[in-house]
Amino acid sequence: MDFQKSIKTCFKKYAEFSGRALRSEFWWFALFCFIGGIVTGVIDVMILGYSAESYGPINIIFSVITFLPALAVGARRLHDINKSGWWQLLFITIIGIILLIIWWATKGKSKKNKYGQLKK
């Protein structure tokens, strides 16, 4: 899956927590969110004149729009390795972040699991 298809898929499945997601779908969307956060932060500082230490309105709007799709694709990515999407709550802890990154980077099984068949 390429960058553009990943963004379209994640917004098409805006709040769909069922099913599975490829690694490329998850990581391209994560890159989109990262770059989007930087770009909107720069717009807030350079154009709107907000302080770099605070979140401006454009950045907040972007974050609100991408929050639910990011959670959904994270849950679907965990489903691909046969784990519940609720494991994302580990993000609250420092050690949990490391474990989640490892799981999100783990190659999923191509055969059917309890979350369904992987659709490419």
Rosetta silent file (secondary structure, phi, psi, omega in degrees, C-alpha in Angstrom):
SEQUENCE: MDFQKSIKTCFKKYAEFSGRALRSEFWWFALFCFIGGIVTGVIDVMILGYSAESYGPINIIFSVITFLPALAVGARRLHDINKSGWWQLLFITIIGIILLIIWWATKGKSKKNKYGQLKK
SCORE:     score description
SCORE:     0.000 S_00000001
   1 L     0.000  135.030  179.937    0.000    0.000    0.000 S_00000001
   2 L   -93.805  176.943 -174.667    1.336    3.414   -0.912 S_00000001
   3 H   -58.171  -51.151 -175.567    1.102    6.728    0.965 S_00000001
   4 H   -65.517  -43.454  179.781   -1.947    8.098   -0.831 S_00000001
   5 H   -64.784  -36.529  178.832   -3.936    4.849   -0.692 S_00000001
   6 H   -63.526  -44.259  179.819   -3.176    4.520    3.008 S_00000001
   7 H   -63.414  -46.015  178.843   -4.539    7.998    3.778 S_00000001
   8 H   -60.599  -44.035 -179.085   -7.678    7.330    1.724 S_00000001
   9 H   -63.587  -44.586 -177.616   -8.216    3.948    3.409 S_00000001
  10 H   -66.598  -36.965  177.470   -7.780    5.318    6.919 S_00000001
  11 H   -77.705  -29.159  175.471  -10.229    8.168    6.334 S_00000001
  12 H   -67.012  -38.864  177.640  -12.649    5.832    4.540 S_00000001
  13 L   -99.247   49.561 -170.392  -12.536    3.558    7.605 S_00000001
  14 L   -47.443  -48.594 -178.150  -12.697    6.619    9.881 S_00000001
  15 L  -129.261   33.329 -179.545  -13.996    4.851   12.999 S_00000001
  16 L   -93.720  108.332 -176.642  -13.859    1.218   11.904 S_00000001
  17 L   -97.076   -2.313  179.012  -12.143   -0.755   14.634 S_00000001
  18 L   -97.268  157.524 -179.979  -12.901   -4.191   13.203 S_00000001
  19 L    95.871 -166.430 -175.242  -10.786   -5.995   10.664 S_00000001
  20 L  -131.278  156.369  179.010   -7.062   -5.902   10.014 S_00000001
  21 L  -131.043  140.178  175.185   -4.553   -3.392    8.627 S_00000001
  22 L   -67.959  158.242  175.623   -1.267   -3.914    6.821 S_00000001
  23 H   -59.088  -42.553 -177.651    1.929   -2.533    8.307 S_00000001
  24 H   -63.225  -37.594  178.334    2.259   -0.134    5.391 S_00000001
  25 H   -61.136  -46.143 -179.213   -1.267    1.225    5.972 S_00000001
  26 H   -65.381  -50.187 -173.727   -0.472    1.962    9.612 S_00000001
  27 H   -71.085  -33.907  175.717    3.008    3.428    9.114 S_00000001
  28 H   -66.174  -39.845  179.016    2.059    5.620    6.128 S_00000001
  29 H   -68.740  -36.235  176.258   -0.833    7.052    8.130 S_00000001
  30 H   -62.141  -42.212  177.313    1.490    7.607   11.118 S_00000001
  31 H   -63.221  -42.356  177.090    3.875    9.496    8.809 S_00000001
  32 H   -58.519  -45.536  179.693    0.960   11.557    7.478 S_00000001
  33 H   -64.704  -40.137  179.561   -0.067   12.487   11.044 S_00000001
  34 H   -64.591  -50.150 -179.831    3.528   13.361   11.975 S_00000001
  35 H   -65.385  -41.589  178.436    4.116   15.545    8.909 S_00000001
  36 H   -61.008  -38.585  177.086    0.655   17.088    9.229 S_00000001
  37 H   -64.216  -40.374  178.234    1.372   17.997   12.853 S_00000001
  38 H   -66.824  -47.803 -178.132    4.606   19.714   11.877 S_00000001
  39 H   -61.655  -46.230 -179.387    3.038   21.574    8.946 S_00000001
  40 H   -67.924  -31.890  175.038    0.033   22.767   10.959 S_00000001
  41 H   -65.519  -41.319  177.863    2.339   23.815   13.797 S_00000001
  42 H   -65.739  -40.951  177.617    4.420   25.879   11.386 S_00000001
  43 H   -60.763  -44.710  179.970    1.273   27.466    9.925 S_00000001
  44 H   -61.412  -39.439 -177.498    0.095   28.383   13.426 S_00000001
  45 H   -79.275  -49.897 -172.358    3.432   29.978   14.310 S_00000001
  46 H   -77.305  -39.992 -175.115    4.431   31.618   11.033 S_00000001
  47 L   -95.588  -46.626 -175.484    1.081   32.751    9.658 S_00000001
  48 L   -89.318  -12.075  174.424   -1.220   33.044   12.663 S_00000001
  49 L    79.170   19.536  177.302    1.459   34.257   15.086 S_00000001
  50 L   -77.448  158.674  178.262    0.916   31.741   17.879 S_00000001
  51 L   -69.844  145.463  179.030    3.736   30.806   20.220 S_00000001
  52 L   -69.061  -19.658 -178.996    5.764   27.725   19.280 S_00000001
  53 L   -81.740  -12.376 -178.024    5.307   26.423   22.837 S_00000001
  54 L  -118.710  164.750  177.361    1.509   26.224   22.521 S_00000001
  55 L   -89.229  129.981  177.622   -0.892   24.526   20.162 S_00000001
  56 L   -90.687  174.306 -175.433   -2.595   26.807   17.672 S_00000001
  57 H   -64.898  -37.236 -179.667   -6.068   26.339   16.228 S_00000001
  58 H   -65.757  -42.904  178.904   -4.992   24.742   12.939 S_00000001
  59 H   -64.838  -40.465  179.386   -2.896   22.146   14.765 S_00000001
  60 H   -65.522  -43.258  178.580   -5.726   21.383   17.190 S_00000001
  61 H   -61.488  -45.346  178.192   -8.226   20.965   14.335 S_00000001
  62 H   -60.723  -42.876 -179.945   -5.829   18.628   12.488 S_00000001
  63 H   -63.839  -41.365  178.960   -5.270   16.604   15.671 S_00000001
  64 H   -65.425  -41.438 -178.940   -8.997   16.254   16.325 S_00000001
  65 H   -65.949  -37.372 -175.405   -9.653   15.170   12.726 S_00000001
  66 H   -94.288   -6.028 -176.159   -6.902   12.508   12.730 S_00000001
  67 H   -62.665  -53.271 -176.916   -7.335   11.219   16.302 S_00000001
  68 H   -66.543  -44.483  176.448  -10.098    8.677   15.663 S_00000001
  69 H   -62.303  -33.000  178.415   -8.682    7.287   12.387 S_00000001
  70 H   -67.490  -41.480  175.756   -5.289    6.903   14.092 S_00000001
  71 H   -63.516  -42.624 -178.126   -6.855    4.917   16.935 S_00000001
  72 H   -64.529  -46.430 -179.684   -8.825    2.815   14.459 S_00000001
  73 H   -68.699  -31.561  175.198   -5.852    1.948   12.246 S_00000001
  74 H   -64.826  -41.022  177.805   -3.790    1.195   15.376 S_00000001
  75 H   -66.531  -44.519  178.811   -6.446   -1.237   16.562 S_00000001
  76 H   -64.052  -34.645  177.704   -6.697   -2.882   13.133 S_00000001
  77 H   -65.051  -41.837  177.061   -2.900   -3.162   13.019 S_00000001
  78 H   -65.515  -34.850  176.629   -2.916   -4.965   16.390 S_00000001
  79 H   -60.938  -32.829 -179.242   -5.673   -7.242   15.072 S_00000001
  80 H   -63.734  -28.393  177.552   -3.302   -8.262   12.277 S_00000001
  81 L  -102.158   18.293  174.403   -0.940   -9.770   14.850 S_00000001
  82 L    67.706   38.274  176.030   -3.908  -11.337   16.696 S_00000001
  83 L  -122.117  152.768  178.895   -4.015   -8.854   19.582 S_00000001
  84 L   -71.453  147.493  176.686   -6.920   -6.793   20.864 S_00000001
  85 H   -66.439  -19.225  178.654   -7.080   -3.112   19.957 S_00000001
  86 H   -64.520  -17.666  177.612   -7.463   -2.376   23.674 S_00000001
  87 H   -62.350  -16.120  177.765   -3.705   -2.950   24.012 S_00000001
  88 H   -62.636  -19.678  176.515   -3.331    0.617   22.729 S_00000001
  89 H   -62.609  -17.260  175.345   -4.064    1.742   26.280 S_00000001
  90 H   -62.504  -17.196 -179.492   -0.442    0.769   26.973 S_00000001
  91 H   -60.015  -19.021  179.263    0.416    4.063   25.255 S_00000001
  92 H   -66.161  -29.185 -177.396   -0.220    5.702   28.626 S_00000001
  93 L  -102.873  155.845  179.271    3.009    4.203   29.969 S_00000001
  94 H   -65.609  -48.406 -178.872    6.582    4.698   28.724 S_00000001
  95 H   -64.745  -34.705  179.269    7.336    0.976   28.491 S_00000001
  96 H   -62.832  -35.836  178.630    3.993    0.432   26.787 S_00000001
  97 H   -61.039  -44.054  179.693    4.929    2.791   23.966 S_00000001
  98 H   -62.300  -45.636  179.717    7.997    0.692   23.201 S_00000001
  99 H   -62.548  -42.528  178.745    5.961   -2.533   23.237 S_00000001
 100 H   -63.028  -41.650  178.584    3.306   -1.023   20.958 S_00000001
 101 H   -61.483  -41.314  177.820    5.915    0.137   18.446 S_00000001
 102 H   -62.796  -45.700  179.957    7.358   -3.384   18.368 S_00000001
 103 H   -64.676  -42.726 -179.894    3.890   -4.887   17.856 S_00000001
 104 H   -64.493  -26.967  179.820    2.952   -2.358   15.178 S_00000001
 105 H   -89.274   -9.735 -179.162    6.182   -3.206   13.328 S_00000001
 106 L   -72.362  136.821  178.331    5.668   -6.975   13.625 S_00000001
 107 L   -70.831  132.734  178.912    4.689   -8.759   10.442 S_00000001
 108 L   -82.268  168.018  177.249    1.169  -10.174   10.631 S_00000001
 109 L   -84.215  141.351 -178.904    0.047  -13.603    9.555 S_00000001
 110 L   -80.817  -16.180  179.340   -1.394  -13.893    6.058 S_00000001
 111 L   -88.146  168.052 -176.102   -3.919  -16.530    7.092 S_00000001
 112 L   -65.035  139.775  172.011   -7.230  -15.881    8.794 S_00000001
 113 E  -126.197 -169.299 -175.093   -7.277  -15.147   12.537 S_00000001
 114 L   -68.324  -10.369  178.461  -10.084  -14.320   14.981 S_00000001
 115 L   -99.188    2.767  175.965  -10.261  -10.776   13.539 S_00000001
 116 E   111.601 -178.312  179.100  -10.886  -11.956    9.997 S_00000001
 117 L   -83.736  141.887  177.318   -9.039  -12.443    6.730 S_00000001
 118 L   -73.464  124.578  178.153   -6.426   -9.864    5.717 S_00000001
 119 L  -104.666  124.404 -178.582   -7.688   -7.807    2.753 S_00000001
 120 L   -97.621    0.000    0.000   -5.014   -6.234    0.590 S_00000001
